[in-house]
Amino acid sequence: MQSRNVNLEREDHLKITETNLTIMMEFVLLGFTDIPQFQWFLFGIFLVIYVIILLGNGVIILITRVDATLQTPMYFFLGNFSFLEICYVSITLPRMLIDLWTQKGTISLFTCATQMCFFLILGTTECFLLAVMAYDRCVAICDPLHYPLVMCPEVRIRLVVASWISAVPVQIGQTCQIFSLPFCGSNTINHFFCDIPPLLKLACGDIFVNEMVVYIFVAVLFVMVPFLLILGSYSRITSTILKLPSATGRAKAFSTCSSHVMVVTLFFGSAIVTYLRPKSKNSSRTDKFLSLFYTVITPMFNPLIYTLRNKDVLTALRKLIP
């Protein structure tokens, strides 16, 4: 009798385990289901934003390729940055539009892992590329005589390639580490895409080591280090500009950096607050709101910022659109 009870308990345990494994083969992205009355309104807004991002960044890529006056290192990096923005947004926004349209939000384990991996790689690439663009402005303003030599075509290509591939092995490893964790209980991700913090909330057991790895690699190595390099570049730029004797010269030098400073502030400000601020049980809605800034809002404003505040780009646009 006792042996039969033990066998029944084992069978029940196996059934529960199989059920959990079946559930964890997919997740459910909650997205903005907490405001169901605005689902179609949000779909329309995000669709318009996605079209603006594609058109705005696409135009910048086009004019930096075809306009002879924009064949300089600064616009070479800007063209690459615009291409990166299109890729970066396309990882999350189309999926969010599908979820808003279908009202489902289900995503397979493999698709979720793939989305997270590419999101981390492209997000890190953006951090590095913004640091490279700050270095470009630093050399142009602080050492203008050697600028063409320092930023020769070979160096530009190496800097861009390094920005794109540096984080690939680390972020693939980090994604594998996250998805090797045991997930139990609910399979609902309280976010609009597969990001690390909401996924870690679903993991079982002690995840302190995993959280520390995320903090070290994402928050410190791939966010804070590029941000500090940008601060260092702009500290030297500011020091050099303040030494210029002419007020007109100072204003012109500052104007070449203002667009980049605005983009850096938007992107790094929201990312740093999202990943470094203390977490609370009721922080999911705030996390989603902050994530919108560096995943959707910043890429939308980038073409506007670089176009409206840059006379060379405006001139090239007028040539393109007679």
C-alpha distance (Angstrom), angle and dihedral (degrees) to the residues before:
residue distance angle dihedral
M1 . . .
Q2 3.78 . .
S3 3.80 91.2 .
R4 3.82 89.9 52.1
N5 3.82 91.1 52.0
V6 3.80 90.5 50.3
N7 3.81 90.7 51.4
L8 3.81 91.0 49.1
E9 3.81 90.4 50.9
R10 3.80 90.2 50.5
E11 3.80 91.3 49.8
D12 3.81 91.0 49.7
H13 3.82 90.1 48.8
L14 3.81 91.6 50.2
K15 3.82 90.8 49.5
I16 3.81 91.1 51.2
T17 3.82 91.3 47.2
E18 3.81 92.0 49.1
T19 3.82 90.0 48.8
N20 3.81 92.1 51.4
L21 3.82 91.3 47.5
T22 3.80 90.1 50.8
I23 3.79 92.1 49.3
M24 3.80 93.0 49.0
M25 3.80 92.5 54.5
E26 3.80 84.6 83.0
F27 3.77 139.3 23.3
V28 3.79 133.8 -150.6
L29 3.80 117.9 -130.8
L30 3.80 107.2 -147.0
G31 3.80 92.6 -163.2
F32 3.80 108.9 164.8
T33 3.81 98.3 -21.4
D34 3.81 88.7 125.8
I35 3.82 86.7 75.1
P36 3.85 101.7 43.2
Q37 3.80 94.1 163.0
F38 3.84 90.1 65.8
Q39 3.84 99.1 47.2
W40 3.81 96.5 107.5
F41 3.79 92.4 39.3
L42 3.83 89.8 53.4
F43 3.81 90.3 47.1
G44 3.80 90.4 55.7
I45 3.81 93.6 45.2
F46 3.81 94.9 48.2
L47 3.81 92.1 44.6
V48 3.82 90.5 54.7
I49 3.82 90.3 46.1
Y50 3.82 91.5 51.2
V51 3.81 91.6 50.7
I52 3.83 90.2 48.6
I53 3.82 90.4 50.5
L54 3.80 93.0 49.5
L55 3.81 94.5 45.6
G56 3.82 96.7 40.4
N57 3.79 96.7 47.6
G58 3.80 91.2 38.2
V59 3.81 90.5 56.7
I60 3.81 91.1 50.2
I61 3.82 90.6 50.9
L62 3.81 89.8 50.0
I63 3.80 98.2 48.2
T64 3.82 93.8 44.1
R65 3.81 87.7 54.7
V66 3.81 101.3 43.7
D67 3.83 105.9 29.7
A68 3.81 112.5 88.9
T69 3.82 93.8 -152.0
L70 3.80 92.0 58.5
Q71 3.82 96.9 56.7
T72 3.80 93.2 111.7
P73 3.83 131.6 113.0
M74 3.81 93.0 -103.3
Y75 3.81 93.2 56.7
F76 3.80 92.1 40.5
F77 3.80 88.0 60.2
L78 3.82 91.2 42.3
G79 3.81 91.3 54.5
N80 3.79 90.6 50.6
F81 3.79 90.5 46.5
S82 3.82 91.4 53.2
F83 3.82 90.9 50.4
L84 3.81 88.8 49.9
E85 3.80 90.7 51.3
I86 3.81 91.5 54.7
C87 3.83 90.8 50.8
Y88 3.81 92.6 43.6
V89 3.80 94.8 52.0
S90 3.81 92.9 42.8
I91 3.81 89.7 62.9
T92 3.82 93.5 65.0
L93 3.81 113.4 12.1
P94 3.85 101.7 61.6
R95 3.81 89.5 49.2
M96 3.80 90.4 49.9
L97 3.81 90.5 50.4
I98 3.82 90.6 51.4
D99 3.81 91.0 50.3
L100 3.81 91.7 49.3
W101 3.81 90.6 48.5
T102 3.82 97.7 45.9
Q103 3.83 95.8 34.4
K104 3.83 88.7 -141.2
G105 3.80 112.4 98.9
T106 3.82 96.9 -169.7
I107 3.80 114.7 149.7
S108 3.80 127.9 178.7
L109 3.79 121.5 -118.9
F110 3.82 92.0 -113.4
T111 3.82 93.6 47.6
C112 3.81 90.7 47.9
A113 3.82 91.4 50.5
T114 3.81 91.4 46.9
Q115 3.80 92.2 49.6
M116 3.81 91.9 49.2
C117 3.81 93.1 47.2
F118 3.82 94.6 51.4
F119 3.79 91.5 41.6
L120 3.82 91.1 54.6
I121 3.81 93.3 44.6
L122 3.81 94.4 48.7
G123 3.82 92.9 41.5
T124 3.80 90.0 53.5
T125 3.80 90.4 45.9
E126 3.81 88.9 54.5
C127 3.82 91.2 52.5
F128 3.82 91.5 50.4
L129 3.80 94.2 43.6
L130 3.82 92.1 51.0
A131 3.83 87.6 52.1
V132 3.83 89.9 50.2
M133 3.81 90.5 50.3
A134 3.82 90.0 51.2
Y135 3.82 89.7 50.4
D136 3.82 89.2 50.2
R137 3.83 90.8 54.8
C138 3.80 90.0 45.4
V139 3.81 93.0 55.1
A140 3.82 92.4 42.6
I141 3.81 93.5 53.3
C142 3.81 102.7 31.1
D143 3.81 99.0 38.7
P144 3.83 107.2 20.5
L145 3.82 95.2 158.0
H146 3.80 93.1 59.7
Y147 3.81 94.9 35.2
P148 3.85 96.8 100.7
L149 3.80 89.8 48.8
V150 3.81 96.5 44.9
M151 3.80 93.4 44.7
C152 3.79 97.9 42.2
P153 3.83 117.4 152.4
E154 3.83 93.2 -96.8
V155 3.81 92.4 53.7
R156 3.82 92.5 46.6
I157 3.80 92.1 52.6
R158 3.81 92.1 47.1
L159 3.80 92.0 50.5
V160 3.80 92.6 49.7
V161 3.82 93.8 45.4
A162 3.81 90.5 47.9
S163 3.81 90.0 50.9
W164 3.80 91.0 52.5
I165 3.80 100.4 45.1
S166 3.83 105.9 29.1
A167 3.79 95.7 87.5
V168 3.81 99.0 36.4
P169 3.85 99.4 96.0
V170 3.81 93.3 40.3
Q171 3.80 95.0 48.9
I172 3.81 93.0 45.0
G173 3.80 87.9 52.5
Q174 3.79 91.6 47.1
T175 3.81 92.0 50.3
C176 3.81 90.7 50.5
Q177 3.80 89.3 49.4
I178 3.82 92.9 51.5
F179 3.80 94.1 47.9
S180 3.80 93.1 45.4
L181 3.81 88.4 66.3
P182 3.81 117.7 103.2
F183 3.81 110.5 -106.2
C184 3.78 119.2 -157.5
G185 3.77 140.4 168.2
S186 3.80 115.6 14.4
N187 3.81 120.6 25.6
T188 3.82 94.4 -161.6
I189 3.82 116.9 117.1
N190 3.79 110.5 -153.5
H191 3.80 93.8 -143.7
F192 3.80 140.1 74.6
F193 3.82 94.0 -113.7
C194 3.81 138.7 19.8
D195 3.79 104.6 -82.1
I196 3.80 128.6 162.1
P197 3.85 102.6 -112.6
P198 3.85 97.4 53.2
L199 3.82 91.1 43.6
L200 3.79 92.6 51.6
K201 3.81 87.9 56.6
L202 3.81 88.4 64.6
A203 3.81 95.0 50.9
C204 3.80 121.3 105.5
G205 3.78 127.8 -129.6
D206 3.78 129.2 7.2
I207 3.81 110.5 -15.7
F208 3.82 97.6 169.4
V209 3.83 92.6 114.6
N210 3.81 91.4 49.6
E211 3.80 91.6 49.3
M212 3.81 90.3 50.8
V213 3.81 91.4 50.4
V214 3.81 89.5 50.8
Y215 3.80 90.4 47.9
I216 3.81 93.2 49.2
F217 3.80 98.2 44.6
V218 3.80 103.9 31.3
A219 3.80 103.8 29.3
V220 3.80 101.4 31.6
L221 3.81 110.5 22.9
F222 3.81 100.7 33.7
V223 3.82 101.5 29.8
M224 3.79 110.5 24.5
V225 3.83 97.8 38.6
P226 3.85 94.6 54.2
F227 3.80 89.1 41.8
L228 3.81 91.4 53.4
L229 3.82 90.2 47.4
I230 3.81 88.4 53.2
L231 3.82 90.5 49.4
G232 3.80 89.7 49.8
S233 3.81 91.5 50.8
Y234 3.79 92.7 49.1
S235 3.78 92.7 45.7
R236 3.80 88.7 58.6
I237 3.83 91.3 42.8
T238 3.81 91.9 51.7
S239 3.80 91.6 47.9
T240 3.82 91.4 50.7
I241 3.81 94.8 45.5
L242 3.81 93.4 50.2
K243 3.81 88.8 56.7
L244 3.81 92.3 58.6
P245 3.82 110.8 109.2
S246 3.81 96.6 -145.1
A247 3.81 123.3 73.1
T248 3.81 88.5 -152.0
G249 3.80 90.5 53.8
R250 3.79 91.4 49.9
A251 3.81 92.0 49.4
K252 3.82 91.9 48.8
A253 3.82 92.3 48.8
F254 3.79 92.4 48.7
S255 3.82 91.2 48.1
T256 3.83 91.5 60.0
C257 3.83 88.8 59.1
S258 3.80 102.7 37.3
S259 3.82 96.6 86.1
H260 3.79 92.3 50.4
V261 3.82 91.9 47.1
M262 3.81 91.1 53.8
V263 3.82 92.5 50.1
V264 3.83 92.0 46.9
T265 3.81 91.0 49.8
L266 3.82 93.1 50.6
F267 3.79 96.1 44.5
F268 3.80 102.5 38.5
G269 3.80 94.4 35.8
S270 3.80 94.0 58.8
A271 3.84 94.2 37.7
I272 3.82 94.4 50.1
V273 3.81 92.5 47.4
T274 3.82 91.0 48.1
Y275 3.81 97.1 50.1
L276 3.80 102.8 30.1
R277 3.78 104.5 38.7
P278 3.85 118.1 98.7
K279 3.79 112.1 -91.0
S280 3.78 123.7 -127.4
K281 3.77 133.8 -176.9
N282 3.81 91.4 -104.5
S283 3.81 97.0 46.3
S284 3.84 98.0 99.1
R285 3.82 95.2 92.2
T286 3.81 91.0 46.7
D287 3.83 90.4 48.4
K288 3.80 90.8 53.2
F289 3.80 91.6 48.5
L290 3.82 92.8 49.2
S291 3.81 91.5 44.7
L292 3.80 89.3 57.4
F293 3.80 88.7 62.7
Y294 3.80 97.8 58.9
T295 3.83 96.9 31.4
V296 3.82 101.8 41.6
I297 3.81 116.2 0.9
T298 3.83 98.6 50.0
P299 3.84 94.7 48.8
M300 3.81 88.6 49.4
F301 3.79 93.8 52.0
N302 3.82 96.5 42.3
P303 3.84 96.1 81.2
L304 3.81 90.5 44.9
I305 3.80 92.7 48.7
Y306 3.81 94.7 47.4
T307 3.80 93.3 42.1
L308 3.80 103.0 43.8
R309 3.81 94.5 42.1
N310 3.81 97.6 43.4
K311 3.81 121.3 75.0
D312 3.82 93.8 -167.0
V313 3.80 92.1 55.3
L314 3.82 91.6 45.4
T315 3.81 90.3 51.4
A316 3.81 91.1 49.1
L317 3.82 89.6 49.7
R318 3.81 91.6 52.7
K319 3.81 88.8 52.8
L320 3.80 90.8 49.4
I321 3.81 94.0 46.4
P322 3.83 107.8 40.0
